[in-house]
Amino acid sequence: MANKVFIATSLDGYIADKDNKIDWLHQLPNPNGDDLGFDAFFDGIDALLMGRNTFEMVLSFDVDWPYRKPVFVLTNTLTQVPKGFEGRVFLVNGELQNIVKNLTKLGYHNLYIDGGKTIQSFLKEDLVDEMILTRIPVLLGRGYPLFGDLPEPLGFKLLESQIYIDTVVQNHYVRDR
């Protein structure tokens, strides 16, 4: 079982700008439509666990639903799945340890953890096993940081580092327990 993060940040560690926009992620030339390793990563997960804010942001993109695997939305406020997403999106809440344990019992052993607050919560409870961080060469100066306060330092080992589209560096880390 592994809880995995795959996310892009600015050079200064932000996942969204001061207005909670992510347009800057798509400003790099990518003429061949390189997925930056996302498809290979996605093939190795069983389901997604994302926060409500991330879920609502994905819904706002005005594209077809991009996920072909179950999506569990961590929320204390949503009470029902939006119309048309039944059977693809499931609402969960409670203690993270219990949520992960319950999803494992359902056969979801490799979870893609997505969303800034959700990732921070998983890190606070030392529930992240792998992180693939893609650094976009832009400084935002302020915005929504990927990382927050931790009760104690968490060590990770670098497994691999790759350069994509001649401009971004992607580092793959595993938790050093």
Backbone bond lengths (Angstrom), bond angles and torsions (degrees), N, CA, C in turn:
res aa  C-N    CA-C-N  psi(-1)  N-CA   C-N-CA  omega(-1)  CA-C   N-CA-C  phi
1 M - - - 1.447 - - 1.524 109.29 -
2 A 1.318 115.65 137.74 1.466 119.81 178.63 1.521 109.84 -147.95
3 N 1.315 114.23 135.70 1.464 121.27 171.79 1.518 106.57 -99.52
4 K 1.338 116.33 122.34 1.451 121.20 -171.13 1.521 111.79 -122.05
5 V 1.323 114.72 143.09 1.459 122.31 176.75 1.518 107.65 -114.34
6 F 1.337 117.08 134.78 1.465 123.42 173.13 1.520 105.03 -134.09
7 I 1.339 116.10 109.66 1.466 118.13 -173.47 1.523 110.08 -153.62
8 A 1.316 114.98 153.62 1.465 121.60 176.45 1.524 108.98 -105.52
9 T 1.335 114.75 145.92 1.460 120.64 175.72 1.517 108.82 -134.50
10 S 1.310 114.42 161.72 1.460 120.20 169.84 1.529 107.41 -72.70
11 L 1.335 116.70 170.15 1.463 119.73 177.62 1.525 111.63 -58.21
12 D 1.334 116.33 -31.78 1.461 119.53 -179.56 1.530 113.18 -93.89
13 G 1.336 117.07 17.07 1.458 121.42 168.00 1.512 117.83 86.54
14 Y 1.340 117.90 16.62 1.459 120.49 179.84 1.528 111.05 -96.45
15 I 1.340 115.56 145.65 1.464 120.82 177.46 1.518 112.30 -102.76
16 A 1.317 116.51 -12.27 1.467 122.88 175.47 1.522 107.30 -152.44
17 D 1.324 115.69 154.22 1.469 118.47 -179.22 1.530 110.37 -79.08
18 K 1.320 116.42 -175.79 1.471 121.56 -175.10 1.531 112.62 -61.17
19 D 1.339 117.21 -22.66 1.463 121.66 178.30 1.524 112.47 -97.89
20 N 1.337 116.06 13.28 1.464 123.49 -177.82 1.531 112.23 62.97
21 K 1.322 116.06 30.04 1.473 122.13 178.47 1.531 109.04 -99.76
22 I 1.328 115.17 151.99 1.463 120.44 178.78 1.529 112.03 -123.57
23 D 1.326 116.87 19.22 1.467 121.72 -179.89 1.525 111.88 -54.21
24 W 1.326 116.99 -36.49 1.461 122.39 -177.50 1.533 112.53 -59.47
25 L 1.330 116.83 -20.80 1.471 119.96 178.19 1.527 111.82 -66.44
26 H 1.316 116.59 -25.82 1.466 121.13 -172.63 1.526 112.86 -107.81
27 Q 1.326 117.40 15.25 1.461 120.11 -178.08 1.526 113.57 -88.30
28 L 1.330 117.08 -7.96 1.464 119.74 179.21 1.520 110.12 -81.68
29 P 1.314 117.13 139.29 1.467 118.69 174.38 1.526 110.48 -62.29
30 N 1.314 115.85 129.75 1.462 122.09 178.74 1.526 107.27 -142.73
31 P 1.342 116.56 66.04 1.466 120.80 -171.27 1.525 114.58 -60.10
32 N 1.325 118.15 -26.34 1.461 120.50 -179.46 1.522 112.91 -95.15
33 G 1.334 117.05 2.61 1.460 120.42 179.03 1.518 113.59 64.36
34 D 1.327 117.57 35.55 1.464 122.09 179.66 1.527 109.73 -57.39
35 D 1.322 117.29 131.48 1.469 120.88 -178.49 1.529 112.68 -85.57
36 L 1.311 117.82 3.39 1.462 124.10 177.26 1.529 112.25 55.89
37 G 1.323 116.33 34.40 1.456 121.38 176.67 1.517 115.37 85.07
38 F 1.334 117.18 2.75 1.465 119.70 -175.55 1.528 112.41 -64.97
39 D 1.327 118.34 -44.25 1.474 119.74 -177.38 1.524 111.58 -60.25
40 A 1.323 117.40 -42.78 1.470 120.53 178.34 1.525 110.38 -63.59
41 F 1.321 116.81 -42.43 1.465 120.84 176.43 1.528 109.95 -60.16
42 F 1.325 116.56 -48.81 1.461 121.86 -175.44 1.525 111.26 -62.04
43 D 1.334 117.03 -35.17 1.462 120.55 178.01 1.525 111.74 -62.04
44 G 1.338 117.67 -23.84 1.452 122.02 -177.27 1.517 115.30 -94.16
45 I 1.324 117.55 6.86 1.468 119.37 178.67 1.529 109.48 -114.66
46 D 1.335 114.63 157.95 1.472 120.92 -179.75 1.524 112.51 -98.51
47 A 1.333 116.09 -30.53 1.462 120.85 -176.20 1.521 108.83 -162.77
48 L 1.332 115.82 166.08 1.457 122.23 176.81 1.518 109.22 -109.76
49 L 1.320 114.96 144.50 1.453 121.14 171.56 1.519 106.43 -126.97
50 M 1.317 116.19 111.41 1.463 120.30 -176.42 1.518 110.48 -128.33
51 G 1.309 114.69 159.05 1.449 120.68 176.65 1.517 111.38 -77.22
52 R 1.317 115.52 163.24 1.461 121.51 -179.01 1.526 112.10 -60.37
53 N 1.342 117.11 -42.29 1.468 119.68 -179.53 1.518 111.37 -60.91
54 T 1.325 117.26 -42.22 1.464 120.93 178.69 1.522 110.11 -65.96
55 F 1.313 117.08 -42.22 1.460 121.35 177.52 1.524 110.57 -57.62
56 E 1.334 116.44 -47.57 1.460 119.83 -179.83 1.526 111.53 -65.78
57 M 1.333 117.43 -33.10 1.462 119.81 177.00 1.529 110.17 -66.45
58 V 1.330 117.14 -43.50 1.471 120.65 178.49 1.528 109.97 -60.92
59 L 1.328 116.74 -41.68 1.472 119.96 178.26 1.525 111.69 -61.91
60 S 1.328 117.57 -29.91 1.467 121.34 -176.77 1.531 113.11 -78.83
61 F 1.334 118.13 -9.45 1.462 120.74 -175.12 1.521 113.67 -69.62
62 D 1.311 119.31 -12.49 1.457 123.17 179.43 1.533 111.64 56.85
63 V 1.351 114.73 46.39 1.464 122.37 174.99 1.523 107.31 -130.63
64 D 1.317 116.40 166.14 1.463 119.31 172.94 1.519 108.70 -60.64
65 W 1.332 116.49 152.44 1.461 121.41 -179.93 1.530 108.60 -54.78
66 P 1.336 117.83 120.93 1.463 120.17 -170.67 1.530 116.04 -83.88
67 Y 1.343 118.15 -3.73 1.460 119.35 -173.21 1.516 111.90 -110.81
68 R 1.322 115.61 132.96 1.456 121.15 178.87 1.534 111.49 -103.61
69 K 1.327 115.51 10.56 1.465 121.27 177.63 1.527 108.00 -124.68
70 P 1.343 116.91 161.28 1.467 119.10 -178.31 1.533 111.97 -59.43
71 V 1.325 114.91 142.00 1.458 121.94 177.94 1.523 108.01 -117.69
72 F 1.330 115.26 122.54 1.457 121.90 175.98 1.523 107.44 -104.64
73 V 1.315 116.13 124.93 1.463 121.77 -176.90 1.526 108.29 -104.60
74 L 1.333 114.32 119.75 1.457 121.48 178.12 1.522 108.25 -80.50
75 T 1.334 116.39 112.85 1.461 119.76 -175.29 1.518 111.48 -151.68
76 N 1.310 114.53 145.48 1.464 120.92 171.67 1.518 110.57 -108.19
77 T 1.336 116.92 -5.60 1.458 119.66 -174.23 1.532 113.91 -113.96
78 L 1.315 118.79 -35.52 1.463 119.73 177.93 1.521 109.26 -71.22
79 T 1.323 116.39 137.44 1.464 119.87 -179.44 1.525 112.26 -114.15
80 Q 1.329 115.90 -14.42 1.464 118.58 176.01 1.520 109.93 -149.60
81 V 1.312 114.10 152.63 1.456 121.72 179.08 1.526 108.35 -72.44
82 P 1.332 117.93 137.15 1.468 119.55 177.41 1.533 111.70 -57.17
83 K 1.313 114.29 146.24 1.468 121.11 -179.41 1.532 110.17 -53.62
84 G 1.320 115.00 134.69 1.459 121.32 179.58 1.522 113.86 95.01
85 F 1.332 117.21 -8.88 1.461 119.96 -178.88 1.529 112.31 -111.87
86 E 1.330 116.21 6.08 1.456 120.44 178.09 1.534 108.76 -59.55
87 G 1.319 116.22 138.56 1.466 120.89 179.23 1.521 113.66 83.34
88 R 1.333 116.96 -10.41 1.477 120.92 177.84 1.519 111.66 -116.85
89 V 1.330 116.00 -29.18 1.463 122.27 -178.54 1.523 108.13 -123.41
90 F 1.338 115.11 135.29 1.459 121.39 -178.05 1.525 108.64 -131.32
91 L 1.312 116.79 138.70 1.457 121.28 -178.87 1.529 109.95 -93.86
92 V 1.342 115.69 135.10 1.460 120.82 178.47 1.524 108.76 -134.77
93 N 1.322 115.51 151.40 1.464 120.25 173.20 1.513 108.89 -153.84
94 G 1.318 115.06 169.57 1.450 120.20 -178.93 1.518 111.37 118.16
95 E 1.322 115.35 -164.42 1.460 121.65 179.53 1.528 109.82 -70.12
96 L 1.336 116.25 134.83 1.470 120.23 -177.23 1.517 112.55 -57.67
97 Q 1.330 117.24 -42.50 1.479 120.78 179.80 1.535 109.95 -56.69
98 N 1.335 116.51 -43.67 1.467 120.54 -179.26 1.518 111.83 -69.08
99 I 1.327 116.36 -39.48 1.468 119.54 178.21 1.520 109.84 -60.50
100 V 1.325 116.99 -47.97 1.468 120.84 -179.87 1.525 110.19 -61.72
101 K 1.324 116.84 -43.62 1.473 120.98 179.84 1.531 110.35 -60.85
102 N 1.335 116.85 -44.08 1.470 120.74 -179.70 1.526 111.57 -66.07
103 L 1.326 117.25 -40.11 1.463 119.55 178.84 1.526 110.88 -67.20
104 T 1.318 116.46 -35.58 1.470 120.48 176.65 1.532 110.21 -62.87
105 K 1.324 116.19 -42.31 1.476 120.30 177.67 1.519 111.61 -60.96
106 L 1.339 115.98 -30.29 1.470 120.31 178.98 1.531 112.19 -82.39
107 G 1.335 117.04 -1.09 1.462 120.89 176.90 1.520 114.77 99.88
108 Y 1.307 117.51 7.36 1.466 121.38 179.13 1.530 108.41 -97.83
109 H 1.316 116.21 97.13 1.465 121.72 -173.09 1.525 113.39 -97.78
110 N 1.307 117.22 -25.65 1.464 121.49 -179.58 1.522 108.19 -119.66
111 L 1.326 115.72 104.57 1.456 121.39 -175.51 1.518 111.19 -103.60
112 Y 1.313 115.05 136.95 1.460 123.04 172.61 1.518 106.03 -91.70
113 I 1.326 116.51 112.73 1.456 122.62 -178.96 1.520 107.51 -94.07
114 D 1.344 116.74 122.17 1.455 120.00 -174.56 1.528 110.75 -134.80
115 G 1.331 114.51 145.60 1.459 121.88 179.12 1.514 110.11 109.22
116 G 1.313 116.08 132.39 1.457 121.38 -174.27 1.511 114.89 -54.38
117 K 1.329 117.21 -53.97 1.472 119.97 -178.60 1.520 111.11 -65.32
118 T 1.321 116.86 -36.97 1.463 120.80 -179.87 1.527 110.10 -67.00
119 I 1.320 116.93 -44.34 1.465 120.18 177.69 1.532 109.85 -61.51
120 Q 1.322 117.23 -44.77 1.465 120.30 178.41 1.530 111.27 -59.68
121 S 1.326 117.48 -41.90 1.469 120.99 178.85 1.524 111.14 -64.12
122 F 1.324 117.05 -42.32 1.468 120.64 178.21 1.526 110.91 -64.32
123 L 1.327 116.84 -40.07 1.465 119.77 177.91 1.529 111.10 -65.53
124 K 1.315 117.86 -41.30 1.474 121.08 179.08 1.520 111.51 -58.11
125 E 1.333 116.53 -32.58 1.460 120.74 -179.53 1.531 111.94 -98.27
126 D 1.329 116.24 11.24 1.469 122.19 179.47 1.529 111.61 53.65
127 L 1.330 115.63 47.80 1.459 121.81 -179.13 1.529 113.16 -110.17
128 V 1.324 118.09 10.65 1.467 120.89 177.47 1.521 108.32 -101.25
129 D 1.340 115.38 124.31 1.464 120.94 -179.24 1.520 112.38 -98.05
130 E 1.323 116.91 -31.47 1.465 121.66 -179.21 1.516 109.63 -141.27
131 M 1.341 114.82 146.93 1.467 120.31 174.59 1.521 108.41 -136.77
132 I 1.315 115.28 129.39 1.458 121.54 171.20 1.522 105.71 -113.60
133 L 1.332 115.11 109.60 1.463 121.62 -175.54 1.517 109.47 -110.84
134 T 1.311 116.43 123.69 1.459 122.77 178.46 1.519 107.79 -107.04
135 R 1.321 115.98 120.17 1.471 121.49 -178.75 1.522 109.65 -95.29
136 I 1.321 115.24 118.88 1.458 122.21 177.37 1.537 106.87 -90.22
137 P 1.333 117.87 129.69 1.467 119.78 -174.23 1.533 114.08 -75.95
138 V 1.323 113.98 70.43 1.462 121.17 175.96 1.531 107.08 -145.87
139 L 1.316 116.21 141.92 1.461 121.79 173.47 1.527 108.04 -102.21
140 L 1.314 116.70 123.35 1.465 120.64 -179.79 1.528 112.18 -93.06
141 G 1.316 117.11 -25.49 1.461 120.26 178.92 1.511 114.62 83.27
142 R 1.312 116.10 -35.52 1.464 121.79 175.81 1.518 108.35 -164.85
143 G 1.311 114.78 166.57 1.453 120.15 -178.06 1.515 110.37 150.66
144 Y 1.310 115.98 -145.00 1.457 122.48 -178.82 1.526 108.91 -104.48
145 P 1.353 117.49 110.08 1.456 120.02 -176.18 1.530 111.76 -74.37
146 L 1.325 115.37 150.21 1.456 119.83 174.87 1.518 110.43 -69.86
147 F 1.310 117.16 -43.60 1.457 120.61 -173.51 1.525 111.71 -103.75
148 G 1.326 115.58 149.05 1.451 122.32 177.95 1.516 110.13 -131.56
149 D 1.313 115.53 -163.77 1.461 121.03 179.92 1.521 110.74 -63.97
150 L 1.333 114.80 144.59 1.463 121.93 176.04 1.520 108.91 -127.56
151 P 1.330 117.63 147.35 1.456 119.10 178.00 1.530 112.45 -66.09
152 E 1.327 116.43 -28.02 1.470 121.96 177.62 1.520 108.32 -159.04
153 P 1.339 117.31 159.64 1.469 119.61 -179.81 1.532 111.55 -61.98
154 L 1.330 115.60 145.92 1.456 122.58 175.72 1.529 108.05 -117.66
155 G 1.311 116.50 124.17 1.460 120.29 179.63 1.519 111.93 -90.39
156 F 1.327 115.60 141.51 1.457 122.58 176.04 1.520 109.03 -130.61
157 K 1.326 116.09 152.04 1.464 121.77 175.61 1.526 108.30 -109.18
158 L 1.318 115.68 137.74 1.461 120.55 176.59 1.525 109.17 -77.77
159 L 1.338 116.77 122.14 1.463 122.00 176.80 1.513 111.65 -90.94
160 E 1.335 114.87 -40.73 1.462 119.34 -172.76 1.520 109.29 -159.61
161 S 1.326 115.30 149.83 1.454 121.59 174.75 1.525 107.15 -134.48
162 Q 1.334 116.31 132.32 1.459 121.11 -178.91 1.521 110.09 -133.67
163 I 1.324 114.85 152.74 1.458 121.37 172.93 1.522 107.47 -109.91
164 Y 1.333 115.48 130.48 1.463 121.38 178.04 1.524 109.08 -117.12
165 I 1.291 115.77 150.73 1.472 126.33 178.69 1.534 112.14 39.25
166 D 1.319 115.69 35.85 1.470 123.97 175.81 1.525 114.47 57.87
167 T 1.334 118.10 13.16 1.468 118.51 -175.51 1.523 114.96 -140.04
168 V 1.303 118.74 -23.70 1.459 119.86 -176.22 1.518 110.80 -113.55
169 V 1.314 114.97 144.47 1.456 121.39 177.64 1.514 107.80 -110.12
170 Q 1.329 115.24 131.28 1.448 120.66 179.11 1.526 108.36 -118.97
171 N 1.328 115.72 124.67 1.456 121.84 179.10 1.519 110.26 -113.17
172 H 1.322 115.24 133.78 1.464 122.17 179.90 1.532 107.21 -109.82
173 Y 1.332 115.83 117.09 1.453 123.01 -178.06 1.529 110.66 -115.50
174 V 1.345 115.45 150.06 1.461 121.03 170.53 1.528 107.48 -122.92
175 R 1.305 114.29 147.74 1.471 120.15 -179.76 1.522 109.30 -64.49
176 D 1.305 116.95 132.38 1.463 124.21 179.11 1.525 107.59 -98.44
177 R 1.321 114.89 93.56 1.486 118.94 -177.89 1.503 110.30 -100.44
